[in-house]
Amino acid sequence: MNRLLLAVYPEPTRSRQGEEVLACLSEAYPGRSWPPPREVAALVRAGVQARARAVVDDTARPWWLDGIHLAALALAALALVPYLQDVWHWALHIDPGQHAIAFRFSGWYPWAEGPTRIRLLPYGLLPLGCLIALLRGRAWIALPAAAAMIWAGATTHGRTLFGDEGKAGLSYYGLGTPITARDLALSGTLCAACAVLALCRPGRLRRRSYRWLAPVVLAMFVAGGLHIISVSPTFQRGLFVIEVAALLGVWAATAATGDHRWLIPVAAVALVRTQAIVVRPDAFMQSFPDLVVLILLIAPLPALAITAQRRQGQALAE
């Protein structure tokens, strides 16, 4: 199990120091397959910092382009979250019956028994396709997918294609903010980011392995297999934990490098959620007090900016 911790580190670090780290862990904690939680946290933090330094040392692309790419990935993942169960059911031809997610006529496809009104595709295929294209650095494929998200949210012409999916009811996008596909702030911001990436020499974008899709497939399996809808408390709490872990990772990366690229995805997600709260302040999910939600939305930005400035000041002093 100790080898699993090494996966947090970049490959060059694993090649040079992997065996040494494993030997130290075996010597410090004999007979244990997993070190204490405090040691695990320290190793994970060091791994995140090592990966962050490797990203900053890669000068193949400017920091702001990498930041916009990360923002587009975060927004695509955020848009996919409420439809994990739906896409899983569609892919495996599962009729969820009474376990369909909370939209009118959701879960009903040509092969399923149910209402007479049907839809051919789940709306979640659009953000999923956008996410896969962005992971592979194919912004020119992600752009039309993001544009189709705007079309699906802005029109009612696609009822046969997507049904009312994503246009009626609430989707949970984290931190108590209800958003539907009809609210075009998310899809519009995603489309703008993809347009910038497509115009700025897409060949320079970072290409990630398909292995990064493993957590997405796992999330689909859990949501689809257990019929956990996006508005359930279990789903919301799980997503909240993941988001907190992501923010901690961003903080560790910023503190280690003083680089500002990680502020861009945090700012993009905060912008989308703040807009939803301002437009519909009475539509909170009430999972958390309103003040706590607003603090969690706003506080990371200045904290990350201050962290980056301090790290840069320390680097100059050295």
C-alpha positions in Angstrom: 0.0 0.0 0.0 2.9 2.3 0.5 3.5 2.3 -3.2 0.1 3.8 -3.7 1.3 6.9 -1.9 4.1 7.3 -4.5 1.6 7.8 -7.2 1.1 11.3 -5.9 4.6 12.2 -6.9 5.6 12.9 -10.5 7.4 10.1 -12.4 10.9 11.5 -12.3 10.7 11.8 -8.5 9.4 8.3 -8.2 12.3 7.0 -10.4 15.0 8.8 -8.4 13.7 8.6 -4.8 10.8 6.0 -4.8 12.7 3.1 -3.4 14.4 5.3 -0.8 11.0 6.5 0.4 9.6 3.0 0.6 12.7 1.8 2.5 12.3 4.7 5.0 8.6 3.9 5.5 9.3 0.2 6.1 12.0 1.0 8.6 10.0 3.6 10.4 6.8 1.6 10.6 7.8 -2.1 10.5 4.9 -4.6 9.9 2.5 -1.9 8.7 1.2 -1.7 5.2 0.1 1.9 5.7 1.8 4.7 7.7 -0.1 6.8 10.3 -2.6 9.4 9.0 -0.2 12.3 9.8 2.5 10.7 7.8 0.1 10.1 4.9 -0.9 13.8 4.9 2.7 14.9 4.9 3.6 12.6 2.0 0.5 13.7 0.0 1.3 17.3 0.5 4.9 16.8 -0.5 3.7 15.0 -3.6 1.3 17.8 -4.6 4.1 20.3 -4.1 6.5 18.3 -6.3 3.9 18.0 -9.1 3.2 21.8 -8.8 6.9 22.6 -9.2 7.2 20.2 -12.2 4.2 22.1 -13.8 5.8 25.5 -13.2 9.2 24.3 -14.5 7.6 23.3 -17.8 7.9 26.4 -19.9 6.2 24.9 -23.0 3.2 27.2 -22.4 2.5 30.4 -20.5 1.0 30.2 -17.1 -2.2 32.0 -18.0 -2.9 29.6 -20.8 -2.4 26.6 -18.5 -4.7 28.4 -15.9 -7.5 28.8 -18.5 -7.1 25.2 -19.4 -7.5 24.2 -15.8 -10.5 26.5 -15.4 -12.2 24.9 -18.5 -11.6 21.4 -17.0 -13.0 22.4 -13.6 -16.2 23.9 -15.2 -16.7 20.9 -17.5 -16.4 18.6 -14.5 -18.8 20.9 -12.5 -21.4 20.8 -15.3 -21.2 17.0 -15.5 -21.7 16.4 -11.7 -25.5 16.4 -11.6 -25.8 14.0 -14.6 -23.4 11.2 -13.5 -26.3 8.8 -12.7 -28.1 9.7 -15.9 -25.2 9.1 -18.2 -24.4 5.8 -16.5 -28.0 4.6 -16.9 -28.0 5.7 -20.6 -24.7 4.0 -21.4 -25.8 0.7 -19.9 -29.4 0.9 -21.0 -30.7 0.9 -17.4 -34.2 1.9 -16.7 -33.9 3.8 -13.3 -37.7 3.8 -12.8 -38.5 5.7 -9.6 -34.8 6.3 -9.0 -34.4 8.8 -11.9 -32.7 12.1 -11.1 -35.0 15.0 -10.1 -36.0 16.3 -13.5 -39.3 15.9 -15.4 -39.2 12.9 -17.7 -35.6 12.2 -16.7 -34.5 8.6 -17.1 -36.9 7.8 -19.9 -35.3 6.6 -23.1 -36.8 4.7 -26.1 -36.1 1.3 -24.4 -37.6 2.2 -21.0 -41.1 1.9 -19.8 -42.6 5.2 -18.7 -44.1 8.5 -19.9 -45.0 8.8 -23.6 -42.6 11.7 -24.0 -39.1 10.4 -24.5 -35.6 11.7 -25.1 -32.8 10.2 -27.1 -29.7 11.4 -25.2 -28.8 12.6 -21.7 -27.7 16.2 -21.5 -24.7 15.1 -19.5 -23.0 13.7 -22.6 -22.2 17.3 -23.6 -20.1 18.2 -20.6 -18.6 14.7 -20.6 -17.5 15.1 -24.2 -16.1 18.5 -23.4 -14.2 17.1 -20.4 -12.6 14.3 -22.4 -11.6 16.6 -25.2 -10.0 19.1 -22.8 -8.1 16.3 -21.0 -6.6 15.4 -24.3 -5.8 19.0 -25.2 -8.4 19.0 -28.1 -10.0 22.4 -27.5 -11.4 22.5 -31.0 -13.6 19.5 -30.1 -14.5 20.9 -26.7 -15.7 24.2 -28.2 -18.7 22.8 -30.1 -19.7 20.7 -27.2 -19.7 23.8 -24.9 -21.6 25.7 -27.6 -24.2 22.9 -27.7 -24.6 23.2 -23.9 -25.6 26.9 -24.5 -28.0 25.9 -27.2 -29.6 23.2 -25.1 -30.1 25.6 -22.2 -31.3 28.6 -24.3 -33.8 26.8 -26.5 -36.7 24.4 -26.1 -36.3 23.0 -29.6 -34.4 19.9 -28.4 -37.0 18.2 -26.3 -36.9 15.1 -28.4 -33.2 15.1 -28.2 -32.6 15.9 -24.5 -36.1 16.1 -23.2 -36.5 18.5 -20.4 -33.3 17.3 -18.9 -31.3 20.1 -17.3 -34.0 22.7 -18.0 -36.5 22.1 -15.2 -35.7 21.5 -11.6 -32.5 22.0 -9.6 -29.0 20.7 -10.2 -26.5 20.7 -7.4 -23.1 22.2 -8.3 -21.6 22.3 -4.9 -21.7 24.7 -1.9 -25.4 25.1 -1.9 -25.8 26.7 -5.3 -28.7 25.4 -7.4 -28.1 25.9 -11.2 -29.9 24.5 -14.2 -28.7 24.3 -17.7 -31.0 27.3 -18.5 -28.7 29.4 -16.4 -26.1 30.1 -19.1 -23.3 31.5 -16.8 -21.7 28.1 -16.5 -22.0 27.0 -20.1 -21.1 30.5 -21.4 -18.0 30.8 -19.3 -16.9 27.3 -20.3 -17.5 28.1 -24.0 -15.5 31.3 -23.7 -12.6 29.4 -22.1 -12.7 26.8 -24.8 -12.7 29.5 -27.5 -9.6 31.1 -26.0 -7.9 27.7 -25.9 -8.9 26.9 -29.5 -7.5 30.2 -30.7 -4.2 30.1 -28.8 -2.4 27.3 -30.6 -4.1 24.2 -29.2 -1.0 22.2 -29.8 0.6 23.9 -26.8 -2.1 22.6 -24.4 -1.1 20.1 -21.9 -2.4 16.6 -22.8 -3.3 14.3 -19.9 -3.7 10.6 -19.9 -7.0 8.8 -20.2 -6.3 7.5 -16.7 -7.5 10.8 -15.4 -11.0 9.6 -16.4 -10.9 6.8 -13.8 -12.4 9.0 -11.0 -15.1 10.1 -13.4 -16.0 6.5 -14.2 -15.9 5.6 -10.5 -18.2 8.5 -9.7 -20.7 7.4 -12.4 -20.6 3.8 -11.1 -21.3 5.0 -7.5 -24.1 7.4 -8.5 -25.7 5.0 -11.0 -25.3 1.8 -9.1 -26.6 3.3 -5.8 -29.1 5.7 -7.4 -27.6 8.7 -5.6 -29.2 11.8 -7.1 -27.4 15.1 -7.2 -29.8 16.8 -4.8 -29.4 14.1 -2.1 -27.6 15.0 1.1 -25.1 12.2 0.6 -24.2 13.5 -2.8 -23.8 17.0 -1.6 -21.6 16.1 1.3 -19.4 13.9 -0.8 -19.0 16.7 -3.4 -18.2 19.2 -0.6 -15.5 16.9 0.7 -13.9 16.6 -2.7 -14.1 20.4 -3.3 -12.4 21.1 0.0 -9.6 18.6 -0.8 -9.2 20.3 -4.2 -8.9 23.7 -2.6 -6.3 22.4 -0.1 -4.4 21.0 -3.1 -4.5 24.3 -4.9 -3.3 26.1 -1.7 -0.4 23.6 -1.4 0.6 24.1 -5.0 0.3 27.9 -4.8 2.3 28.0 -1.5 5.0 25.8 -3.0 5.5 27.7 -6.2 4.1 31.2 -5.9 2.5 30.7 -9.3 -0.9 32.3 -10.1 -2.2 29.8 -12.6 -4.3 28.0 -10.0 -6.2 31.1 -9.1 -7.9 31.1 -12.5 -10.0 27.9 -12.0 -10.9 28.9 -8.5 -12.0 32.3 -9.7 -14.0 30.8 -12.6 -15.9 28.4 -10.3 -16.5 31.1 -7.7 -17.8 33.5 -10.4 -20.3 31.0 -11.7 -21.6 30.1 -8.2 -21.8 33.7 -7.0 -23.8 34.7 -10.1 -26.3 31.9 -9.3 -26.6 33.1 -5.8 -27.1 36.7 -6.8 -29.7 35.9 -9.4 -31.7 33.4 -7.3 -30.9 34.1 -3.6 -34.1 32.4 -2.5 -33.3 29.1 -4.2 -30.5 27.9 -1.8 -30.5 24.2 -1.0 -30.2 25.2 2.7 -27.5 22.6 3.2 -25.3 25.3 4.8 -26.1 28.7 6.3 -26.0 31.4 3.6 -23.2 33.3 5.3 -21.0 30.2 5.4 -21.7 29.5 1.7 -20.7 33.0 0.7 -17.5 32.9 2.8 -16.5 29.5 1.2 -17.1 31.0 -2.2 -15.1 34.2 -1.7 -12.4 33.4 0.9 -10.2 31.1 -1.2 -9.4 33.8 -3.8 -7.7 36.5 -1.6 -6.1 33.7 0.5 -4.5 32.2 -2.6 -3.4 35.6 -4.0 -1.8 36.4 -0.6 -0.1 33.0 -0.5 1.3 33.5 -4.0 2.6 37.0 -3.2 4.3 35.8 0.0 5.9 32.9 -1.8 7.2 35.2 -4.6 8.6 37.6 -1.9 10.4 34.7 -0.2 11.9 33.6 -3.5 13.2 37.1 -4.2 14.6 37.4 -0.7 16.5 34.1 -1.1 
